Amino acid sequence: MAGMSSLRMPQSLAKRLGVETGEAVLRYELMEEQAASLGRSGSKVERALAALRAHEGADGRAELVKAAADAVWGFLVQREACGMRDRARIVAEYDIPREVMARIGAR
């Protein structure tokens, strides 16, 4: 197939995973997609929290809290599915308000 390039993982990672097999290449692609997906999810949390912080007054606040809670919950679940269970660090790093954490049932 002329014009098509094949994916080659970095040599350092290929050595760490073993020989460059189809399985190793697939694992590498899956890790790339996980990282990209976590990045998108983290950005969604940042946008939702920014909208909540920028909002003034009571009108519409409940919807913004719900949107932020949905984004945070999804991000935390996704991180936990990847083996990252450092919830307290994420809450501190993103400065997630108590009302958002309460909405997802966290203490």
N, C-alpha and C positions, 0 to 999 in steps of 0.2 A: 504494500500500500504506500505509494509514493506520497511524500508530504506529511506523513503522520510520524510523530515522534513518540518514542516509548518513555514511560515514566521510569526514572532511575532514582532510587533513594540515595541519600548521602552515604558515602562509604563508611563513615563512623557508625551510623545507625545500622547499616547492613552487617557490619562486623558484630555489633552488639546483639542483633537478632539472629545471627547465624548466617548461613549461606543465603545468597539472594535467590530465594525461591518465590514462586507465585504466592505462597502463603505469607511470606515476609512482606512482599510488596502490598498485598491486601491489608495486612495488619498496619502497615505504614499509612496507607490511604485512609483506613478507618480512624487512626489516631489524628490524622490531619482534619478529617471531618468533625471529629469530636471537639477538637480545639476551636475550629471555626464556629461550630454551633454554640459552644459555650461563650465565645466572644459576642456572637449576635444576641444571645440571651442576656448577657451582662449589659450590653448596650441598651436593651429594652428596659432593664431594671433602672438604669441611669436616667433614661428619658422619662419613665413613669414617676420616679422620685423627684426629678427636676420639675415636672408639671405640678406635682403635689406641693412642693415647697414654694413655687411661684404663685400658687392660688391664694387669693385673699377672700375672706368671708366664708359663710357657711354654705351658700348655694353652690351645689355641684361638688362639694368636697367629698361626700360619701362615694361618688362615682370614681373620683381620683384615688381615694384610699383603696377601693376595690380593684382598680386597674393596677395600682402599685403592688397590692397583695398578690394578685394573680401573677404578675411578672416575677416577683420575688419567690413565690412558691414554685413556679416552674423552673427557675434558675437553681434553687436549692435542691429540688428533686433531680434535676439533670446532673448537678455536681455529685450528689450522693450516688447516682447510678454509675458514675465514673470512678467511684471509690474515694471521693473527696468529701469528708464529713466534718469539715471545719466551719460549721455554721456560725459560731460566735465571731470568728475572724471576719466573715463576710458581712455580718450585721454591723460590726464596727467599721469595716473598710468602706461600706456603702452608706454608713450612718442611717440605717433603716429605722424609721420612727417606731415607737412602741405600738402605736395604733395600727400600723401595717402588720407588724408581727402578731399582734393580738387577733387580727382579722384572719390570719392563716392558722391560728390555734397554737402558736408558739408562746412559750413563757419567757 
